[in-house]
């Protein structure tokens, strides 16, 4: 059960964590700033024949849909995107449709996602478009991520506020994020919390602060150097 409430009937808020799913000013612009630009994806994609993005916190699916929209603009011919996400508290299809209806640019993609969501099993694993595969693990990432053998080129760390949802930002999970990142891979997140920064540094990332979205002063981004151990592919 998602425990979702609506602020002014437009902004989805988690009553479980007392935190909105995205910025009240413009969630799509926030996704672009925090995740796509901070991971430098539009600039990296033209040189990539395949890209794996992993995410903690699928939420409304906004990050995924905006990523697919921009992937179509920047990818080279024949390139493939694999988007992997982890979500413990999925919202309903009706809630997803309402939350994403704010952006007409995403209508076609939204309808496809909601259709998939209506048949949602414990694992979503589908070809979303001819050049994009979507995998969503439903459950606690602390238990699920260590069992995966994926290696991400970029991570979206988008759980609810670390102060309100520390379970999705703990040191062990950040270490798993590091293990499941290719050498030279990146992460980005809206938070600048000190314990998150230290955990990501301990996980092998070179971490820096960047300007946050809107009125938020700072956020974190980072890169995994080429000489850091990566997860076993077997």
Secondary structure, 3 states (H helix, E strand, C coil): CCCEEEECCCEEEECCCCEECCCCCCHHHHHHHHHHHCCCHHHHHCCCCEEEEEEECCCCCHHHHHHHHHHHHHCCCCCEEEEEEEECCCCCHHHHHHHHCCCHHHHHHHHHHHHHHCCCCCEEEEEEECCEEEEEEECCHHHHHHHCCCCEEEEEECCCCCCCCHHHCCHHHHHHHHHCEEEEEEEEECCCCHHHHHHHHHCCEEEEEEECCCCCCEEEEEEECCCCCCCCCC
